[in-house]
Amino acid sequence: MAIWNLNESNFTWIDRLKLAGFFLNPKNMWTMSRKVQEFEQEMSGYIGCAHSVFVSNGSTANTLIAMFARDRLASAEKNTVVFPSVTWITSVSPFVRLGFEPKFIDVSLDDLSLDVHLLDAYLAENHHKVALVFITSLLGQTPNVKALKELEAKYNVRVMMDNCESHFSTYEGKNLSSYFTSTTSTYFGHLLQSVEGGFVFTSNKDEQEYFTMSRNHGMIRTLPAHEQARYQNPLVDDRFSFHYLGNNFRNTDVHASVGLLDFARIQTYIKKRKSLYKVFTDNISPKYILPKTFANRENIMFCLPIMTDDSQVKIKAMQYCVDNGIETRPIISGNLLRQTALKDFGDYHEYPVAEFIHNHGFYVGLHPRVTPAQIKTLVAFLNELVA
Ligand SMILES: Cc1ncc(COP(=O)(O)O)c(C=O)c1O
């Protein structure tokens, strides 16, 4: 079997020539300029949100959300941020670094997202402490948006989303990222590639101005001239006027140019990923556990999750992958509470679904160059293991 990597570069020779043209044109800026704006506009149109802010990566996009939560949502009483027990470390670490108390809630095997029933029970007792619920959509899965919106209203608590892995997925026909202020990553390993990169998506103008300034040192002059007036400070020069305690999370026109080339192919990628995932689900034995399907959620998968009741099957399946040049990974962090960096924030035994995913699951890559034949060969072996 040919080598099956987690992901591969999407870029063609034609793309490389186009990029050479970009570099050769002396009129083009390489730092953040027109191409970043163009990429932001294209992404807003695709997502269906009013504003997109392009940043250096998904982790710095999450950091902007953490900064916003600290500046705008937190108070002496509200210092807790709720996270799922399975997500990526930089969905959590920026918040902890800013002094938030993390509260982990277990995920559901139905959609690998924060379990909304457990969240409801937690908020019923603790909503007064909560500055933000920061959910993650994992592996291309779509969380239960309706239930989350209801909880947001019921407890008057903001919900935002790390959507680094599901930014092609939809809920009731609308892009998942359009429902919440959310982030994504356009790192090489993800669905859409800009080398490194990330976005914050919002439909709130005030939030967009906060994220745009905070991405660029907190400076007011990063906003268009007509939006600067309300931030002016007569004590300082407008050219170096720092309204927020910002940072430098800018991305560049070079990365935006790469991202725009890939952006043009989104619909092709969606079709391909859907058809490849169907080959997987149509053929794999029902003894393997797959997330549920829901009529109103279209999951454009980031990878092929392999989960089984029998941890020995997992070990044999992973060995088969090693022997056959198929790259594998744990399902993101596994149980995040097992990680050394987070061991002081909870007892990992208290998260049975995360434990199950940790001990019984892994994933292999799903990218547009994987072939149906590769998937069928892998699935045939997996099925033999449980026959
Ligand atoms: C759920 C999730 N959040 C955040 C990130 C971080 O994105 P980036 O690698 O662009 O910093 C990742 C990436 O690996 C991720 O999977």
The ligand as a Gaussian input file, in Angstrom:
#p B3LYP/6-31G(d) Opt

LIG

0 1
 C       -9.103000      21.942000      17.902000
 C       -7.847000      22.718000      17.612000
 N       -7.710000      23.949000      18.122000
 C       -6.606000      24.687000      17.887000
 C       -5.572000      24.200000      17.120000
 C       -4.370000      25.056000      16.896000
 O       -4.260000      25.491000      15.566000
 P       -2.832000      25.958000      15.015000
 O       -2.034000      24.719000      14.792000
 O       -3.140000      26.683000      13.743000
 O       -2.227000      26.829000      16.048000
 C       -5.660000      22.924000      16.591000
 C       -4.540000      22.384000      15.839000
 O       -3.852000      21.671000      15.706000
 C       -6.823000      22.147000      16.841000
 O       -6.938000      20.907000      16.368000

